[in-house]
């Protein structure tokens, strides 16, 4: 049989495939019988083969164009994009991600190192003025401490305009992002250890600033400014440093993979940590731009700071804690790679 005759004999299958495409356009696929779905898939594969024959043997252009259109239409029905699975997305955000972050050793190291040095530097700067001057005025002059006192010499009696607040919020986003990028990117240097100097510097410097300002007459103004946005901003720095160190350590401990494969795998695993840092930096910038310098009472700013701290504890600690199921036989067990997965165990 000639190819043209063979394809002509298949025209009935093409008509059936076109009819099924029209049926799927009008009805929900879940309401179409399974046998019709199977028949549709078989007809689609057959039409693809017919199109290849028609192209190879240079059949009339109208036949080739018809088959192109039919195959494309069937392809769009068969491989139509799926709808958004909100349930899976919510589970990823509120179950998988906080548990993975809670169990991340690099993030734990960054957290304890940053806040340990921060409070140690605060204590030394508060009780040892020479320490505060040497850390804050690291260039050997007193310009930094003088600038800090001058910056917070005035209270917050009048709120700024919306334009000024928006401009400052944009500036804080840029400034905070630059700190996060330095902490993150330096983690790739020297197999993760490169993130430690940036993290250490920020912890000691910020701790010294907080400790020094609490010894000055401008202490109340300084506290009123940093209370609201401080929790988000400091936590974002820790997340950035933890993500960078995690990437750097993946080049050292490859778990049997090549270094590039280990880096790619770790990059996927640290994406939630980076995303959390970005959101916290943006949130801190808007609070710092609109609430911290406003004339709102200090009690309101303290409530914002307390709410921010509570939200962080709830997400990273409460949701991340490896709770055991109290009503069933399921329990949460650590995955060897560092993430947490649910495993069902039976007594």
C-alpha positions as CSV (number, residue, x, y, z in Angstrom):
1,X,0.0,0.0,0.0
2,X,1.3,3.4,-0.9
3,X,1.9,5.9,1.9
4,X,-0.8,8.3,0.6
5,X,-3.3,5.4,0.6
6,X,-2.2,4.4,4.1
7,X,-2.7,7.9,5.5
8,X,-6.0,8.2,3.8
9,X,-7.1,5.1,5.5
10,X,-6.2,6.7,8.8
11,X,-8.4,9.7,8.3
12,X,-11.1,8.0,10.5
13,X,-8.7,8.0,13.4
14,X,-7.9,11.6,12.8
15,X,-11.6,12.5,12.9
16,X,-12.0,10.5,16.2
17,X,-9.0,12.3,17.7
18,X,-10.4,15.7,16.7
19,X,-13.7,14.7,18.3
20,X,-12.1,13.7,21.6
21,X,-10.2,17.0,21.6
22,X,-13.4,18.9,21.2
23,X,-14.9,16.8,24.0
24,X,-12.1,17.7,26.3
25,X,-12.4,21.3,25.5
26,X,-16.0,21.3,26.7
27,X,-15.9,19.0,29.6
28,X,-13.8,18.4,32.7
29,X,-11.3,15.5,32.1
30,X,-12.4,13.9,35.4
31,X,-15.8,13.3,34.0
32,X,-14.5,11.6,30.8
33,X,-14.4,7.8,31.1
34,X,-11.0,6.2,31.5
35,X,-11.3,4.2,28.4
36,X,-11.8,7.4,26.4
37,X,-8.6,8.9,27.9
38,X,-6.7,5.7,27.0
39,X,-8.1,5.8,23.5
40,X,-7.1,9.5,23.2
41,X,-3.5,8.8,24.1
42,X,-3.3,5.9,21.6
43,X,-4.7,8.1,18.8
44,X,-2.3,10.9,19.7
45,X,0.7,8.6,19.4
46,X,-0.7,7.3,16.1
47,X,-1.2,10.8,14.7
48,X,2.4,11.7,15.6
49,X,3.6,8.8,13.6
50,X,1.3,9.8,10.7
51,X,2.7,13.3,10.8
52,X,6.2,12.0,10.6
53,X,5.3,9.9,7.5
54,X,3.6,12.8,5.9
55,X,6.6,15.0,6.4
56,X,9.1,12.3,5.2
57,X,7.2,11.5,2.0
58,X,6.3,15.1,1.2
59,X,2.5,14.6,1.1
60,X,0.3,17.5,0.0
61,X,0.8,20.6,2.2
62,X,-2.8,20.8,3.3
63,X,-2.6,17.2,4.7
64,X,0.7,18.1,6.5
65,X,-0.8,21.3,7.9
66,X,-3.9,19.5,9.1
67,X,-1.8,16.9,10.9
68,X,0.4,19.6,12.5
69,X,-2.7,21.4,13.8
70,X,-4.3,18.2,15.1
71,X,-1.1,16.9,16.8
72,X,-0.6,20.3,18.4
73,X,-4.1,20.5,19.7
74,X,-3.9,17.0,21.1
75,X,-0.5,17.7,22.7
76,X,-2.0,20.8,24.5
77,X,-4.8,18.6,25.9
78,X,-2.5,15.8,27.0
79,X,0.2,18.0,28.5
80,X,-1.9,20.8,29.7
81,X,-0.4,22.6,32.7
82,X,-1.7,21.5,36.1
83,X,-3.4,23.8,38.4
84,X,-1.7,25.2,41.5
85,X,-1.7,22.7,44.4
86,X,-2.3,25.1,47.3
87,X,-2.3,22.2,49.8
88,X,1.2,21.1,48.8
89,X,2.4,24.7,48.8
90,X,1.1,25.3,52.3
91,X,2.7,22.1,53.5
92,X,6.0,23.1,52.0
93,X,5.9,26.6,53.6
94,X,4.6,25.7,57.0
95,X,5.8,22.1,57.6
96,X,8.8,21.1,55.4
97,X,10.7,24.4,55.3
98,X,10.7,25.3,59.0
99,X,11.6,21.7,59.9
100,X,14.5,21.8,57.4
101,X,15.7,25.1,58.7
102,X,15.5,24.1,62.3
103,X,17.6,21.0,61.6
104,X,20.2,22.9,59.5
105,X,23.6,22.7,61.4
106,X,25.0,25.6,59.4
107,X,22.1,27.8,60.4
108,X,22.5,26.7,64.0
109,X,26.2,27.6,63.9
110,X,25.4,31.0,62.4
111,X,22.7,31.7,65.0
112,X,24.7,30.9,68.1
113,X,27.9,32.5,66.8
114,X,26.1,35.8,65.8
115,X,24.0,36.3,68.9
116,X,26.7,35.0,71.2
117,X,29.2,37.6,69.9
118,X,26.5,40.2,69.7
119,X,25.6,40.0,73.4
120,X,29.3,39.6,74.4
121,X,30.2,42.8,72.4
122,X,27.2,44.6,73.9
123,X,28.4,43.8,77.4
124,X,32.0,44.8,76.7
125,X,30.9,48.1,75.0
126,X,28.5,48.9,77.8
127,X,31.1,48.5,80.6
128,X,34.3,49.2,78.8
129,X,34.2,52.5,76.8
130,X,37.6,51.8,75.3
131,X,36.3,48.6,73.7
132,X,33.3,50.5,72.2
133,X,35.6,53.2,70.8
134,X,38.0,50.7,69.3
135,X,35.3,48.7,67.6
136,X,33.0,51.5,66.4
137,X,35.8,53.9,65.5
138,X,37.8,51.3,63.7
139,X,39.4,53.9,61.5
140,X,41.1,55.5,64.5
141,X,38.9,58.6,64.7
142,X,35.9,59.4,66.8
143,X,33.7,60.3,63.8
144,X,31.5,57.2,64.1
145,X,30.6,57.6,67.7
146,X,30.0,61.3,67.2
147,X,27.8,60.6,64.2
148,X,25.7,58.1,66.2
149,X,25.1,60.5,69.1
150,X,24.2,63.3,66.6
151,X,21.9,61.0,64.6
152,X,19.8,60.2,67.7
153,X,20.0,63.6,69.5
154,X,16.5,64.5,68.4
155,X,13.4,62.6,69.3
156,X,10.6,61.5,67.0
157,X,8.1,64.3,67.5
158,X,7.0,64.7,63.9
159,X,6.3,61.9,61.4
160,X,7.9,62.1,58.0
161,X,5.9,62.3,54.8
162,X,4.9,59.3,52.8
163,X,7.4,60.1,50.1
164,X,10.3,60.4,52.6
165,X,9.3,57.1,54.2
166,X,9.1,55.3,50.9
167,X,12.5,56.7,49.9
168,X,14.1,55.6,53.1
169,X,12.5,52.2,52.9
170,X,14.1,51.7,49.5
171,X,17.4,52.8,50.9
172,X,17.1,50.3,53.7
173,X,16.3,47.5,51.4
174,X,19.4,48.3,49.4
175,X,21.6,48.6,52.5
176,X,20.2,45.5,54.2
177,X,20.5,43.5,51.0
178,X,24.2,44.5,50.6
179,X,24.9,43.1,54.1
180,X,23.1,39.9,53.3
181,X,24.9,39.5,50.0
182,X,28.3,39.9,51.7
183,X,27.4,37.4,54.4
184,X,26.0,35.0,51.8
185,X,28.6,35.3,49.1
186,X,31.6,35.1,51.5
187,X,30.3,31.7,52.7
188,X,31.4,30.2,49.4
189,X,35.0,31.3,50.1
190,X,37.4,28.8,51.8
191,X,34.8,26.0,51.9
192,X,32.3,27.8,54.1
193,X,34.7,29.3,56.6
194,X,34.7,32.5,54.5
195,X,31.3,33.4,55.9
196,X,32.6,33.5,59.5
197,X,34.6,36.8,59.2
198,X,31.6,38.7,57.8
199,X,29.2,37.3,60.4
200,X,31.7,37.9,63.2
201,X,32.3,41.5,62.1
202,X,28.6,42.3,61.9
203,X,27.9,40.7,65.3
204,X,30.7,42.5,67.1
205,X,30.1,45.9,65.4
206,X,26.3,45.9,66.0
207,X,26.7,44.6,69.5
208,X,29.2,47.4,70.3
209,X,26.8,50.0,68.8
210,X,23.9,48.8,70.9
211,X,26.0,48.7,74.0
212,X,27.6,52.1,73.5
213,X,24.4,53.9,72.7
214,X,22.8,52.5,75.9
215,X,25.5,54.5,77.8
216,X,24.7,57.8,76.1
217,X,21.9,60.4,76.8
218,X,20.5,59.4,73.4
219,X,19.8,55.9,74.7
220,X,16.0,56.3,74.7
221,X,15.9,57.7,71.2
222,X,18.1,54.9,69.9
223,X,16.0,52.2,71.6
224,X,12.8,53.7,70.2
225,X,14.2,53.5,66.7
226,X,15.7,50.0,66.7
227,X,13.1,48.1,68.7
228,X,10.5,47.6,66.0
229,X,12.7,46.4,63.1
230,X,15.6,44.9,65.0
231,X,14.3,41.3,65.2
232,X,13.7,40.9,61.5
233,X,16.9,42.6,60.5
234,X,19.2,40.6,62.8
235,X,17.6,37.3,62.0
236,X,17.9,38.0,58.2
237,X,21.7,38.5,58.7
238,X,21.9,35.1,60.4
239,X,19.9,33.4,57.6
240,X,22.1,34.9,54.9
241,X,25.3,33.8,56.7
242,X,23.9,30.3,57.4
243,X,22.9,29.8,53.7
244,X,26.3,31.0,52.5
245,X,28.2,28.7,54.9
246,X,25.9,25.8,54.0
247,X,26.9,26.2,50.3
248,X,30.6,26.5,51.2
249,X,30.5,23.4,53.4
250,X,28.8,21.4,50.5
251,X,32.0,21.8,48.6
252,X,33.9,20.1,51.4
253,X,31.4,17.4,52.4
254,X,30.0,16.2,49.0
255,X,28.4,13.0,50.4
256,X,29.8,11.0,47.5
257,X,28.7,13.5,44.8
258,X,30.9,15.6,42.5
259,X,31.6,19.1,43.9
260,X,29.3,20.8,41.3
261,X,26.5,18.3,41.9
262,X,26.8,18.7,45.6
263,X,26.7,22.5,45.2
264,X,23.6,22.3,43.0
265,X,21.9,20.0,45.4
266,X,22.7,22.3,48.4
267,X,21.6,25.3,46.3
268,X,18.1,23.8,46.0
269,X,18.0,22.9,49.7
270,X,19.1,26.4,50.8
271,X,16.6,28.2,48.6
272,X,14.0,28.4,51.4
273,X,16.6,29.9,53.7
274,X,17.5,32.6,51.2
275,X,13.9,33.3,50.5
276,X,13.2,33.8,54.2
277,X,16.2,36.1,54.5
278,X,15.0,38.2,51.6
279,X,11.5,38.5,53.1
280,X,12.8,39.5,56.5
281,X,15.1,42.1,55.0
282,X,12.2,43.6,53.1
283,X,10.0,43.5,56.1
284,X,12.7,45.1,58.3
285,X,13.2,47.8,55.7
286,X,9.5,48.8,55.6
287,X,9.3,48.8,59.4
288,X,12.5,50.9,59.6
289,X,11.2,53.3,57.0
290,X,7.6,53.7,58.2
291,X,7.3,52.8,61.9
292,X,10.7,53.2,63.5
293,X,11.1,56.9,62.8
294,X,7.5,57.8,63.2
295,X,6.0,59.8,66.1
296,X,4.0,56.8,67.3
297,X,4.4,56.0,71.0
298,X,7.1,53.7,72.1
299,X,4.6,51.2,73.4
300,X,3.3,50.7,69.8
301,X,6.9,50.1,68.5
302,X,7.6,47.7,71.3
303,X,4.4,45.8,70.4
304,X,5.6,45.6,66.8
305,X,9.0,44.3,68.0
306,X,7.4,41.8,70.3
307,X,5.1,40.6,67.6
308,X,8.0,40.2,65.1
309,X,10.0,38.2,67.7
310,X,7.0,36.0,68.5
311,X,6.4,35.4,64.7
312,X,10.0,34.3,64.3
313,X,9.9,32.0,67.3
314,X,6.7,30.5,66.1
315,X,7.9,29.8,62.6
316,X,11.5,28.8,63.1
317,X,11.2,27.1,66.5
318,X,7.6,25.9,67.1
319,X,6.9,24.8,63.5
320,X,10.4,23.6,63.1
321,X,10.6,21.6,66.3
322,X,10.5,17.8,65.5
323,X,7.3,17.1,67.4
324,X,6.2,13.5,67.7
325,X,2.7,12.7,66.7
326,X,0.8,12.4,70.1
327,X,-2.4,10.8,68.7
328,X,-1.0,8.2,66.3
329,X,2.0,6.0,65.6
330,X,3.7,8.4,63.2
331,X,6.8,10.2,64.2
332,X,9.2,12.7,62.6
333,X,12.6,11.3,62.0
334,X,15.7,13.2,60.7
335,X,16.7,12.5,57.1
336,X,20.5,11.7,56.7
337,X,20.9,14.6,54.3
338,X,19.8,17.1,56.9
339,X,16.2,17.7,56.0
340,X,13.2,16.3,58.0
341,X,10.8,13.9,56.5
342,X,7.8,12.0,57.9
343,X,8.3,8.3,58.4
344,X,5.6,6.0,59.5
345,X,6.6,3.4,62.1
346,X,4.5,0.6,63.5
347,X,4.8,-1.0,66.9
